Amino acid sequence: MSNSEGPLVLGATAADPKRAVLIWNAIRKYFVEAGFPVEYALFSTYDAMSSALLAGHIDIAWNAPMAHAQLLEQNSDCRTLAMRDTDEDVTSLLIVRGDSDIETIEDLRGRRLALGVETSSELWLLPVRQLVEDGLDVRNECSLIELEPTQYSDLQHWVDDQTIFDAVINYSADGGIIFEPWLRPLMRRHGLEGDDVRTVWQTRGYAHCAFTSGPALSESRSDQFVDLLLAMNPDDPDIAEMMRMEHLTKWVRATDDGWSDLRKAIVEADLVGKIY
């Protein structure tokens, strides 16, 4: 497959620099060998990468859900291209201890609830909005406990799923919101059995990370990129290792639909163009 317009430039963040280089070297090698050369640039933050995408310095960004939804809101020429199979139809869960008397969200009124920071897509924006829809205004009807945020290598401060899970398990909170894919790993880490933690509510399904096309990228070039991305052979050792590190078994096409709830939450929170 020829690419007469020069290399496509991909962007990603380098929260884990060593793994990021291994992952993107493997992806670049695959595309180059397929006759569709790409280069990649690593950014320290999603803010910086999103600015580069909107300015045309990169063509496609590998984005977290918040940054992807922000770009779709900011520029109608940005498009959703593809995601990992593990990014499809994920949810956030409201968990309680197995010995808790909480059976429904109504039982949470006046109780202690652990959440992420207010700009977290899966640990605040999506669940808080949908809990209101289901009849529980957590800001006014629950006691939101303060949790110590973790500083990550990009200098961002986040309250993560483990911190929330620990607060529920150690009785600091009566309930907590976590990202569904983390439930089983966290239970294994604590040596817990299936009935030690219960889910009393969950969000609607939503999409997570995605490749975002820049506003100037032609549909024909983005289609070429996606076609090759989906054609990756997981039996190739280099591809298999990359997929293991990136937590997927295959790439899948995606549309904007999976981020509609998050986009509404971002607009309602007056965050458009502010937090990536």
N, C-alpha and C positions, 0 to 999 in steps of 0.2 A: 504494500500500500504506500503510495507516494505522498509526500507532504511538501509541496513546492513553495509554501509560504514561510518556510523556516520552522525551527522547533517551537512547539507549543510550550508555554511556561506554566508549570504547576506550582502552587503554593501550599505549604503546610506549616504547622507550628512545631516547635522543637521543645515541647515540655519534657521529653525524654530524649536528649540529643543523640545518644548512641543508638537507640532503637530507631529513631527517626531516620538517621542516615542509612542504616541497614535496609529499612523498609523502602525508602525512596530510591536508593541505588538499585534495588531489585526491580522496582516499578519502571524506572528509567531504562534499565537494561532490556526489559521485556519490550517496551515500545520501540526503542532504537532497533532492536533485532527484527521487529515486525515491519521496519521501513517507515515508521512514523515517529521521527525523533522528538523527544521532549527534554526539557531541562526542568529543574526544580529549584525553588528558593525556600529556605526555612526562615520563619519569622518568630520573634520572641513572644508575640501576643496575637490574638485574633483581631484586636483593634488595628494593629499595623497591617496585617494581611488583608483585612477588609478594605482598608484605605488603598492599598496597592491594587486590589482587584478593581475597585471603582475608578481608579486613575488609569487603568490599562497597563500597569507594569507587569501584571501576571494575567494569564488567560483563564485559569481555573483554580479554585481554592478548595482544599479538603477541610470542611468546616464542622465545628460543633453546632448543635441545633440552634443555639441562641444567635450565633453569628450568621448562620444560613438564613434563619427567619428574618433577621434584621435586614439583610441584603435584599431579600425578596420584597420587603416592605419599602425599602429606600429607592429601589430602581427596578422598574417593571421589565427592563431588558435583561436582568439577571434571571437565570433559569436553574431549576433543579435537574441534575443530570443522572446521577446514580448514587447508590449507597451499598453498604454491606448487607448481606442477608440478615445479619444480627441487628440491624437498625430498623427493621420492618416491624410495625405493630407492637412496639414496646409499651410498657405502662409504668406508672408509679403506684406504690402500694402504701396503704395505711396499716401499719403493723402494731400489734400489742403482744404482751407476754401471754403464754398459754394459760396462766393462772389468773388472768385479768377478768374482771366482771364486765368489761366493755364488749358488747356484741355488735353494735351498730354505731354509726356516726352520731346518732342522737345521744348516745351514752357519753360522748366526749365533751358535752357542754359542761363548762366549769372545770375541766380536767387539764392536765399538763400535756402539751403537744410539742414535739421536737421537729423542726423544719430546717431546711437549708437557708442560705442567704436570700434576700428578696429578689435577686437577679438570677437565681438558679432556675433554669427551665423546668427540670424534672423534679426538683425538691422544693419549689415554691410556686412559680408562676402558673404552671398547668394544674397541679393539684388544688391550690388555694382557690383558683377560679372555678374549678369543677365542683369542689365541695360547697361553694356558695350556691351553685346551680342545684345541688342536691339537698340544700336546706341547712347547711352549717357554715356560718360566717366565723372562721377560726380567729380572725383578728379581734373580734368583739365577744366571742362566746367561749374561747379557750384561753388557757394561760400558756402563752408561748415562752418556752424556757430559753435562756441564753446559753449557747454552746460556744466553746472556744474554736474559732476558725483555724484551719491549717494554712500556712503560707507555702505556696508551691514555687517551683523554680522560676516561673514567669512573674513572680512577686504578687500574684493574685491571692486573695484570702477567701477560702471556701470552707463551709461546714460540709463535710463529706458524709457519705452513706454510713461508713463505719462509726463515725462519731455519733450519728443519730441512732444507729442500731445499739451501740453501747449504752446510750442514755436510756433506751427502753429496757434493755436487759438488766441494767443495774438499778432500776427503779427510780432514776432521776426524772423520767418522763412516763406518762401513762400510755402514750402512743407516739408514733413517729412515721414520717414519710420517707421511704427509700425508693431507689430505682429498682424495678423488679429483677433485672438480671443479676443484681448483687445479693439477693436474698439467700440463695443456696450457698454461694461461696462464704458469706458471712456466718451462716449457721455452721458450716463445716469448720470454719476458723475457731468458733467458740465451742465446738464439740457438742452442738445442740441437736436434738431429735426433731422430727417433723412437727410434733404437737407442742413444742416448747415456745413457738412463735406462731401467732395466728394473723391472717390478713382479714380485716373487717371491711375494707373498701379498696377500690382501685380506680384509677382514671380510665377514660377511654383510651384506646390504642393511639399511638402517635409515632411518627418517624423521628429518628435521632440524628446521627451525623450524615453528611451528604457532600457530594461534589457540587460546587456552585460555579456556573459559568459567568464570566464577566460580561458587561453590557455590550462590548464591541466584538465578542467572539461570534463568528458566523455559525449558523445551525449546521451547515455541512461539516465543518471541522469538529464541532462538538459531537456530532453523530459518529464521526470516524473514531474519535476518542472513546466514546461509550461502547461502540461495537467491539473495539479491540480489548477494552477493559473486561467486558463480559466474556470474551473468548479466552481468558487466561485459563491455563490447564493446571488444576490443583495437583496433578501427578508430577509436574515438573518440580524437582526438589527446591529450586530457588523460589518458585511461586508458593509452594507449600509452606516454606519457612516464613515468607513475608505474610501470608494469610494467617499463620499461627500467631505471629507477633501483632497483627492488626485485628485479631479476633473475628475472623470471618471464614466461611467455607466457599462462598462465591459472591461476586458482585451482581447487583440487580439494578434494572432501570428504576427510575423514580420520577414522580411528578411533584408539583408543589402541594398537593392535597394533604400530605402527612404533616404539614407544618401550619395548617389553617388555625387550629386552636391556639398554638403558641403565638402566632402573629396577632390574633385578637387580644391575647393577654398582654403582649408587648405594647400594643396601642393603648389599651385601657390603663396600663401602668405608666404611660407617658415616657416610654423608654426608647422610642424610635430614634435611631442614630446616636444613642448615648452609650449603650453597653453592648459589647460583643462577647 
